[in-house]
């Protein structure tokens, strides 16, 4: 520990734009520098999230090609030793397994905190040996972003409850203050649309764009003609899912309401120019996008799938229909359209206040810092 400060290594697969990456970056930036120094290691790839890290955060990119890359493992062990790391904080199950193996290869004395963002519990609740073994022997403390993940860690993996903590995602509300808005109608040819919603979602099956498209088709034409949807997120080239989604939109006759714009590095400005947020995912354990809608002061429609939506159902800050229900999603979208400008602004302001009170990044950062002290055996006031 340098001058009594805890040297934290944040380990993750990639610095591409994503929910888990956003959590890792915001945590790295917000740890109190009086008590912490932060180093980030992307074990596979670099990415645009590097540019959002604070200037004092050192970054190392390993470039490992496989989960069990021996050369990458050796580089990681050497790097951790040279950096005199006190605690490793991994994000994502693949990175957790990699770090657990590195501990067996020479880093056993360094505590390991694992942050689990796994979002496919609706498909896979299994705990195979490849997960149980590293979690039991290679992780000192488990942080789950969802209560279901914490139950899984205790009941399926067999972790002691005292080694498991719920770590509800937070949002750095400062990113969304005093932001110059993007004129979405002019930028994306939506000048004739009364209401423009932004959907932060990469094109992958979990995000369930088809349910959104079917919901748009279920709207009365008079409502659909008032609405524009801007979809922001990665469009992968190694799958035909985006092409099948586009074909579905054409077949349903809703492509005129959609603007698929790919990844963007100006999300706060896009949200500042929107009338609401939208999410149609099958399953989530966060989701970070809903927190960003709240922080931006946007009312939203988001399928009721994760820890965040479950905790705000009764707060009147958005609409949370059941997942994979086009009719329910269509009804929620129509409701946000029919609110009118005044109603949407009022709902958005309630959401912004809720984000600041309940989900500000500082809450999560304090809990994580306390976990570091716990695994290091340091007193709470240090």
Secondary structure as UniProt FT lines:
FT   TURN            3..4
FT   STRAND          5..14
FT   HELIX           19..30
FT   TURN            33..35
FT   STRAND          36..45
FT   HELIX           48..52
FT   TURN            55..56
FT   STRAND          58..61
FT   TURN            67..68
FT   HELIX           70..83
FT   STRAND          87..91
FT   HELIX           93..102
FT   HELIX           103..107
FT   TURN            108..109
FT   STRAND          111..116
FT   TURN            121..123
FT   HELIX           129..138
FT   STRAND          141..144
FT   HELIX           147..152
FT   HELIX           153..157
FT   HELIX           161..163
FT   STRAND          164..166
FT   HELIX           173..176
FT   HELIX           184..187
FT   TURN            188..189
FT   TURN            191..192
FT   STRAND          195..200
FT   HELIX           205..207
FT   HELIX           209..218
FT   HELIX           221..224
FT   TURN            225..226
FT   STRAND          227..232
FT   HELIX           241..252
FT   HELIX           255..257
FT   STRAND          258..262
FT   HELIX           267..272
FT   STRAND          276..279
FT   HELIX           288..295
FT   TURN            296..297
FT   STRAND          300..302
FT   HELIX           307..311
FT   TURN            312..314
FT   STRAND          318..319
FT   TURN            323..324
FT   HELIX           326..338
FT   HELIX           340..358
FT   HELIX           361..376
FT   TURN            380..381
//
